[in-house]
Amino acid sequence: MPDVFVPADTTFYSDYYKALFRKAVFSSFILEYADKNRDKIKSAYTSFNDFKERFRFSDDEIHAFIKKGEDAGVKYNDHQFKISEEEILLALKALVANNFWQTNEYFRIINENDKLIDKALKLVSDKDAYNKILGDK
């Protein structure tokens, strides 16, 4: 049993999301996207932090991702896309960051909404809570 239980958030999972991953649509889309937009991204963002704060996919780019999924045999489902949209866009953004910077930047983005990491950071920042877990009095 863990010292602190944090329930896993699976509310964003949908069959559509899982099918996109199984068919490697995320990675194939980002490889093409990064090659096509390399100069634009390098000139638009002066640093990783600038990218992290300001980068957003356009509607056309989202539609291109959906089309890439359909081309791979993943039928678009609007309801399931909306359930998973935030996580899909976060994963895509993290993969772009990984392509332009390093793995560390990938994790800095992909973990933005991770409740387990948020809870861990809060605990290690709170001396009393941290010591209580360790058993110190």
C-alpha positions as protocol buffer text, in pm:
chain_id: "A"
residue {
  index: 1
  type: MET
  ca { x: 0 y: 0 z: 0 }
}
residue {
  index: 2
  type: PRO
  ca { x: 147 y: 338 z: -90 }
}
residue {
  index: 3
  type: ASP
  ca { x: 208 y: 597 z: 181 }
}
residue {
  index: 4
  type: VAL
  ca { x: -29 y: 835 z: 2 }
}
residue {
  index: 5
  type: PHE
  ca { x: -301 y: 709 z: -229 }
}
residue {
  index: 6
  type: VAL
  ca { x: -373 y: 917 z: -538 }
}
residue {
  index: 7
  type: PRO
  ca { x: -639 y: 765 z: -762 }
}
residue {
  index: 8
  type: ALA
  ca { x: -544 y: 738 z: -1129 }
}
residue {
  index: 9
  type: ASP
  ca { x: -733 y: 976 z: -1353 }
}
residue {
  index: 10
  type: THR
  ca { x: -863 y: 779 z: -1648 }
}
residue {
  index: 11
  type: THR
  ca { x: -1151 y: 1013 z: -1734 }
}
residue {
  index: 12
  type: PHE
  ca { x: -979 y: 1121 z: -2056 }
}
residue {
  index: 13
  type: TYR
  ca { x: -932 y: 770 z: -2195 }
}
residue {
  index: 14
  type: SER
  ca { x: -1159 y: 674 z: -2480 }
}
residue {
  index: 15
  type: ASP
  ca { x: -1151 y: 394 z: -2734 }
}
residue {
  index: 16
  type: TYR
  ca { x: -1067 y: 659 z: -2996 }
}
residue {
  index: 17
  type: TYR
  ca { x: -766 y: 781 z: -2795 }
}
residue {
  index: 18
  type: LYS
  ca { x: -639 y: 428 z: -2736 }
}
residue {
  index: 19
  type: ALA
  ca { x: -681 y: 337 z: -3104 }
}
residue {
  index: 20
  type: LEU
  ca { x: -478 y: 642 z: -3209 }
}
residue {
  index: 21
  type: PHE
  ca { x: -192 y: 524 z: -2985 }
}
residue {
  index: 22
  type: ARG
  ca { x: -216 y: 163 z: -3097 }
}
residue {
  index: 23
  type: LYS
  ca { x: -190 y: 271 z: -3461 }
}
residue {
  index: 24
  type: ALA
  ca { x: 108 y: 502 z: -3383 }
}
residue {
  index: 25
  type: VAL
  ca { x: -81 y: 804 z: -3519 }
}
residue {
  index: 26
  type: PHE
  ca { x: 70 y: 1038 z: -3260 }
}
residue {
  index: 27
  type: SER
  ca { x: 431 y: 965 z: -3351 }
}
residue {
  index: 28
  type: SER
  ca { x: 380 y: 952 z: -3728 }
}
residue {
  index: 29
  type: PHE
  ca { x: 185 y: 1280 z: -3725 }
}
residue {
  index: 30
  type: ILE
  ca { x: 448 y: 1459 z: -3515 }
}
residue {
  index: 31
  type: LEU
  ca { x: 738 y: 1339 z: -3728 }
}
residue {
  index: 32
  type: GLU
  ca { x: 572 y: 1489 z: -4036 }
}
residue {
  index: 33
  type: TYR
  ca { x: 453 y: 1797 z: -3847 }
}
residue {
  index: 34
  type: ALA
  ca { x: 798 y: 1872 z: -3704 }
}
residue {
  index: 35
  type: ASP
  ca { x: 970 y: 1832 z: -4041 }
}
residue {
  index: 36
  type: LYS
  ca { x: 715 y: 2054 z: -4213 }
}
residue {
  index: 37
  type: ASN
  ca { x: 712 y: 2324 z: -3941 }
}
residue {
  index: 38
  type: ARG
  ca { x: 1072 y: 2317 z: -3815 }
}
residue {
  index: 39
  type: ASP
  ca { x: 1169 y: 2667 z: -3931 }
}
residue {
  index: 40
  type: LYS
  ca { x: 837 y: 2818 z: -3824 }
}
residue {
  index: 41
  type: ILE
  ca { x: 862 y: 2674 z: -3472 }
}
residue {
  index: 42
  type: LYS
  ca { x: 1229 y: 2766 z: -3430 }
}
residue {
  index: 43
  type: SER
  ca { x: 1156 y: 3126 z: -3527 }
}
residue {
  index: 44
  type: ALA
  ca { x: 829 y: 3159 z: -3334 }
}
residue {
  index: 45
  type: TYR
  ca { x: 959 y: 3036 z: -2997 }
}
residue {
  index: 46
  type: THR
  ca { x: 1278 y: 3176 z: -2850 }
}
residue {
  index: 47
  type: SER
  ca { x: 1302 y: 2913 z: -2576 }
}
residue {
  index: 48
  type: PHE
  ca { x: 1135 y: 2601 z: -2445 }
}
residue {
  index: 49
  type: ASN
  ca { x: 953 y: 2805 z: -2179 }
}
residue {
  index: 50
  type: ASP
  ca { x: 818 y: 3035 z: -2450 }
}
residue {
  index: 51
  type: PHE
  ca { x: 699 y: 2728 z: -2644 }
}
residue {
  index: 52
  type: LYS
  ca { x: 548 y: 2573 z: -2331 }
}
residue {
  index: 53
  type: GLU
  ca { x: 347 y: 2887 z: -2254 }
}
residue {
  index: 54
  type: ARG
  ca { x: 232 y: 2988 z: -2601 }
}
residue {
  index: 55
  type: PHE
  ca { x: 225 y: 2688 z: -2836 }
}
residue {
  index: 56
  type: ARG
  ca { x: -119 y: 2575 z: -2954 }
}
residue {
  index: 57
  type: PHE
  ca { x: -223 y: 2364 z: -3251 }
}
residue {
  index: 58
  type: SER
  ca { x: -442 y: 2540 z: -3505 }
}
residue {
  index: 59
  type: ASP
  ca { x: -780 y: 2398 z: -3604 }
}
residue {
  index: 60
  type: ASP
  ca { x: -631 y: 2298 z: -3940 }
}
residue {
  index: 61
  type: GLU
  ca { x: -350 y: 2108 z: -3765 }
}
residue {
  index: 62
  type: ILE
  ca { x: -600 y: 1929 z: -3542 }
}
residue {
  index: 63
  type: HIS
  ca { x: -804 y: 1833 z: -3849 }
}
residue {
  index: 64
  type: ALA
  ca { x: -484 y: 1706 z: -4015 }
}
residue {
  index: 65
  type: PHE
  ca { x: -418 y: 1488 z: -3708 }
}
residue {
  index: 66
  type: ILE
  ca { x: -774 y: 1350 z: -3723 }
}
residue {
  index: 67
  type: LYS
  ca { x: -727 y: 1278 z: -4095 }
}
residue {
  index: 68
  type: LYS
  ca { x: -397 y: 1103 z: -4020 }
}
residue {
  index: 69
  type: GLY
  ca { x: -589 y: 882 z: -3778 }
}
residue {
  index: 70
  type: GLU
  ca { x: -857 y: 807 z: -4036 }
}
residue {
  index: 71
  type: ASP
  ca { x: -588 y: 722 z: -4293 }
}
residue {
  index: 72
  type: ALA
  ca { x: -447 y: 476 z: -4038 }
}
residue {
  index: 73
  type: GLY
  ca { x: -790 y: 314 z: -3996 }
}
residue {
  index: 74
  type: VAL
  ca { x: -905 y: 498 z: -3680 }
}
residue {
  index: 75
  type: LYS
  ca { x: -1259 y: 615 z: -3742 }
}
residue {
  index: 76
  type: TYR
  ca { x: -1320 y: 963 z: -3604 }
}
residue {
  index: 77
  type: ASN
  ca { x: -1568 y: 981 z: -3317 }
}
residue {
  index: 78
  type: ASP
  ca { x: -1656 y: 1337 z: -3216 }
}
residue {
  index: 79
  type: HIS
  ca { x: -1789 y: 1242 z: -2872 }
}
residue {
  index: 80
  type: GLN
  ca { x: -1481 y: 1036 z: -2784 }
}
residue {
  index: 81
  type: PHE
  ca { x: -1249 y: 1300 z: -2930 }
}
residue {
  index: 82
  type: LYS
  ca { x: -1404 y: 1561 z: -2698 }
}
residue {
  index: 83
  type: ILE
  ca { x: -1354 y: 1331 z: -2399 }
}
residue {
  index: 84
  type: SER
  ca { x: -985 y: 1290 z: -2487 }
}
residue {
  index: 85
  type: GLU
  ca { x: -915 y: 1622 z: -2660 }
}
residue {
  index: 86
  type: GLU
  ca { x: -717 y: 1785 z: -2380 }
}
residue {
  index: 87
  type: GLU
  ca { x: -496 y: 1479 z: -2335 }
}
residue {
  index: 88
  type: ILE
  ca { x: -453 y: 1431 z: -2711 }
}
residue {
  index: 89
  type: LEU
  ca { x: -336 y: 1790 z: -2756 }
}
residue {
  index: 90
  type: LEU
  ca { x: -110 y: 1765 z: -2451 }
}
residue {
  index: 91
  type: ALA
  ca { x: 52 y: 1446 z: -2582 }
}
residue {
  index: 92
  type: LEU
  ca { x: 102 y: 1602 z: -2926 }
}
residue {
  index: 93
  type: LYS
  ca { x: 255 y: 1916 z: -2775 }
}
residue {
  index: 94
  type: ALA
  ca { x: 487 y: 1704 z: -2559 }
}
residue {
  index: 95
  type: LEU
  ca { x: 599 y: 1510 z: -2867 }
}
residue {
  index: 96
  type: VAL
  ca { x: 673 y: 1836 z: -3049 }
}
residue {
  index: 97
  type: ALA
  ca { x: 879 y: 1950 z: -2750 }
}
residue {
  index: 98
  type: ASN
  ca { x: 1069 y: 1621 z: -2753 }
}
residue {
  index: 99
  type: ASN
  ca { x: 1142 y: 1668 z: -3123 }
}
residue {
  index: 100
  type: PHE
  ca { x: 1279 y: 2021 z: -3081 }
}
residue {
  index: 101
  type: TRP
  ca { x: 1439 y: 1998 z: -2737 }
}
residue {
  index: 102
  type: GLN
  ca { x: 1502 y: 1689 z: -2525 }
}
residue {
  index: 103
  type: THR
  ca { x: 1322 y: 1417 z: -2333 }
}
residue {
  index: 104
  type: ASN
  ca { x: 1317 y: 1633 z: -2020 }
}
residue {
  index: 105
  type: GLU
  ca { x: 1100 y: 1890 z: -2200 }
}
residue {
  index: 106
  type: TYR
  ca { x: 867 y: 1614 z: -2316 }
}
residue {
  index: 107
  type: PHE
  ca { x: 808 y: 1516 z: -1953 }
}
residue {
  index: 108
  type: ARG
  ca { x: 768 y: 1877 z: -1841 }
}
residue {
  index: 109
  type: ILE
  ca { x: 469 y: 1902 z: -2074 }
}
residue {
  index: 110
  type: ILE
  ca { x: 318 y: 1554 z: -2057 }
}
residue {
  index: 111
  type: ASN
  ca { x: 312 y: 1568 z: -1675 }
}
residue {
  index: 112
  type: GLU
  ca { x: 140 y: 1908 z: -1654 }
}
residue {
  index: 113
  type: ASN
  ca { x: -193 y: 1750 z: -1559 }
}
residue {
  index: 114
  type: ASP
  ca { x: -56 y: 1455 z: -1359 }
}
residue {
  index: 115
  type: LYS
  ca { x: -228 y: 1450 z: -1019 }
}
residue {
  index: 116
  type: LEU
  ca { x: 25 y: 1205 z: -879 }
}
residue {
  index: 117
  type: ILE
  ca { x: 316 y: 1438 z: -953 }
}
residue {
  index: 118
  type: ASP
  ca { x: 120 y: 1738 z: -820 }
}
residue {
  index: 119
  type: LYS
  ca { x: 55 y: 1553 z: -494 }
}
residue {
  index: 120
  type: ALA
  ca { x: 419 y: 1443 z: -463 }
}
residue {
  index: 121
  type: LEU
  ca { x: 543 y: 1799 z: -517 }
}
residue {
  index: 122
  type: LYS
  ca { x: 303 y: 1930 z: -254 }
}
residue {
  index: 123
  type: LEU
  ca { x: 414 y: 1667 z: -4 }
}
residue {
  index: 124
  type: VAL
  ca { x: 787 y: 1725 z: -47 }
}
residue {
  index: 125
  type: SER
  ca { x: 724 y: 2100 z: -18 }
}
residue {
  index: 126
  type: ASP
  ca { x: 536 y: 2060 z: 311 }
}
residue {
  index: 127
  type: LYS
  ca { x: 787 y: 1968 z: 582 }
}
residue {
  index: 128
  type: ASP
  ca { x: 524 y: 1858 z: 833 }
}
residue {
  index: 129
  type: ALA
  ca { x: 334 y: 1638 z: 588 }
}
residue {
  index: 130
  type: TYR
  ca { x: 659 y: 1490 z: 455 }
}
residue {
  index: 131
  type: ASN
  ca { x: 791 y: 1410 z: 803 }
}
residue {
  index: 132
  type: LYS
  ca { x: 457 y: 1256 z: 900 }
}
residue {
  index: 133
  type: ILE
  ca { x: 488 y: 1011 z: 610 }
}
residue {
  index: 134
  type: LEU
  ca { x: 844 y: 930 z: 709 }
}
residue {
  index: 135
  type: GLY
  ca { x: 729 y: 865 z: 1063 }
}
residue {
  index: 136
  type: ASP
  ca { x: 923 y: 1150 z: 1224 }
}
residue {
  index: 137
  type: LYS
  ca { x: 748 y: 1324 z: 1508 }
}
